[in-house]
């Protein structure tokens, strides 16, 4: 299949050296990820000087048939930018294939009284519009869906693509896609579990367009999400490239198909997901709930083992949630293993609950502490009994941090346990505070980190491995909060060496989780 990336920035970025200064490194990355073509805008036009950036873009991609121009525009005021009709005509004459607006960054509204003349000019020219409301955490409601609805309804001949919607915006996005045939969704941050398949089953495959968000985002995540989506051949072709070419009016031109002809290289060896869940958390629209559906996703994505904790358990109903975990792993003991959750605010219940899980139930292999939700740090007295239990039985302890955790001293105090810091790839690989947080992982023998992180920062995994060493990093997905293939892509399609990928994917987890290792050997 072919991939057409509708969302790539070219040129230097302000915050780091992580951008594509020229077309050549971009094309190299596209070949690595088997992406044939891309719609490209200029970072300077997005960040500061629109007209200068648009001009630099045309110079940068000249002669590269796999790269197509996308100009940035904004509603003019007081003569700061060209009049819309003339500007759009200039874009068409320059061979521009789409226009991108940044209303949030540019501090303007999409409402008709502001953006209407520009939208009308784009509609007359049949030039598609990409709407980018900037990066955000998945839990932030940023996209002005009512304004998008007004723009689409007032300009029905205008193809509109929303860039960067997140899993937290699923309910709004799906409702509007069903309502507006001229609206499409670019899904580089839309990592709803099994979301592409579910949207296709809802009849919306024709409104999905592939995009990576490079250079800020790791293109490998959405690439693997697409390749492992479970879509039928026709829908996969449409989502991967066909819809983008149709929206950009490229169907009459022969596609550039070179990179996709090369096979995709993935890590070999067992894949163990050391950070996943059972049950549901409706804030993120948990679409994969039944244990059978979880295992189906695992098999499609090539994940052999998964260690899960219950959403209900970490949200307060500890005993009922741990039982939910027990029921799931009893149903699929070859695939699922359990974390027992404890609540530090009820320490008197801890020992009995842990003995119930580990002595009377099967396949509990570690502890899960959610210091963030519990509102106390790792060294809080309410966790002492649980950590003493893990220390005595040499159990892994997966910890969602609080922000004031004393990782070093706590790990050394309970040297028999193995501590896994959750969400290592929430760090962008650049921020020095993140480097300070994770540096002890490389220094403390029983301290590890998992790669779960909904924000797929490009280069983050490489930075994490360079900081702490490949032997200290475990694969974790947070599934089914987020799509399993999306999260797995950051490792299996990464630029890590083959041996590093094997270690991160499962080798390190098998070393820590002796029960999983021993049971796997017994089954063989």
Phi, psi and omega in degrees: 000159180255148176241132177240113184271114184269005190216083179223138175257141180239145180105166182292143176256157186290321195279340184196189175259025186272003183272180174261102183296325181224178181291330188298311178296329175296313181296325176297316179293322177299317179296321180298323182266004178064040176259124186277317185222161180211145168266126193235135171245168181260135183298325179295320178295326180286324188267327191212283190259101187297307187292318178296317180298319178299320178294318178297326179299312182299322177294319187291327184260000181302129178088359180251097187292343180278351183248131183241141188279137171232117178273147171270138174224174175203155176297123181289153175212131177058031174077016182287333181227162182299156175298137191307311184299315180292322181294315179295320177299319177298320179296314180299316180295333179276358180084016179292138185259343180198165177236143184239131175248145177238071186299324182289314179292321183277356174062049175219168183256157175275355185302154189302324182291346177250303187267353186307310180301321178292317179297321179295321179294320177294320179298315180297325182274357183055040179258117185294156184243128173255129181250119184240118180255018171082167179291148178203159172291150184302334185275356180271133176264097189251319187295127180277081188298326180294322176294324177293318178300315180299317181297317181292320182286324179284338182230070186294341178272001181263123174280123184242130178240122177272128183259131165082018175298149185250174177300332180287348181253016188300315185297315177295314185298313182295318180299320183283326175300320179293332185273329191239107181291341180266013179252135175233162183238119169274132198242031182295335178248005184263075187260050174297133181302124183058024190295321182296317179296317181293321177293321178296318178296336176274005178083019186250011182301328181288354180247019178247133178232138182285137174202151184255333186076013177294150009270353182291322184259155178278110183297338182294332182293306182288333176296312179293323176304319181288311184296328182258019189290337185082009178291149171293167187302316183294315179293323179296319176298317181295311183292320184290321184209325188300316181295319179298315181295324178292313180299322182273006179058043180252007186295337179276352181257143180295132179290153173269113184230088178239308184298321184291348179282344178275142179292149177279130181262125178236163179291146173264172180096171183288139175255123180240120177269110186267009182208094180212180187220164168233161184090207182212156174223103192291349177296331179253013178057072182287104184270340181250105188243314184292139177307323179298323179289324176299313181294324176299316177297319178301313183294322179294326184268353179083031177257121185272323184228147180216133178254123191238152167232160184273135173302318181298322182294316182284343179264014170126322181272075191299306185295314180297321179292317177297326176292323176300318176298314180300319180295320181293316183285335174294326182286326183225067186292342178278345185242324189248140177226160191242145164261133171272129180264142173236153180249118185291346180276353176229060186297335180293343179268348192299307187296315180297319182293320179292321178293325175299313183292316189267337183256333184247344177248168185249150169068024164278128190235357181189180179249149173238123175245127178249080183299328180298310179289324181288339176078020179222154180282169183303324184276009180297145183299332181294344178264355189301314182295321179295317181289327175296321177297314179295323180295316181296320185262005177056055184257147169289147178232111177273126188234121167272114192291168182256332183114339177237029184284141174262083185295313186300303184295321182293316179297321180289326180293321180250067189292342179283339179270161173245125183258130179245114176283123183279151168071043180298328181272011164288338173287136182279358180084359183237314184304121183297334178293326176292318177299320178295322180295316188267350181304320179301338179302322180284343186257333184259125190301323186255026179245131184226177179215144174255165190264003183303138178179113185297332177275109186273076181291130178292130180087356184293317181294317179300317180295320181294315179295319179296327183284316189247345183097142185297333181288350183253008186243131181242147173285134173212146189244336191065012176301141004263034167291321183230160183298134184294316180293323177303311182291323180292329182302327183297340179257306190290335177251015183284175177267015174295156173294156184304316181294324178294319180297319179297318180296313182291319183297322184197334184301316181292321179295319180295331177289324182279317185267086185298327180296316178296317180298314183291320179293324178295319178295320181296322179292330179285000000 
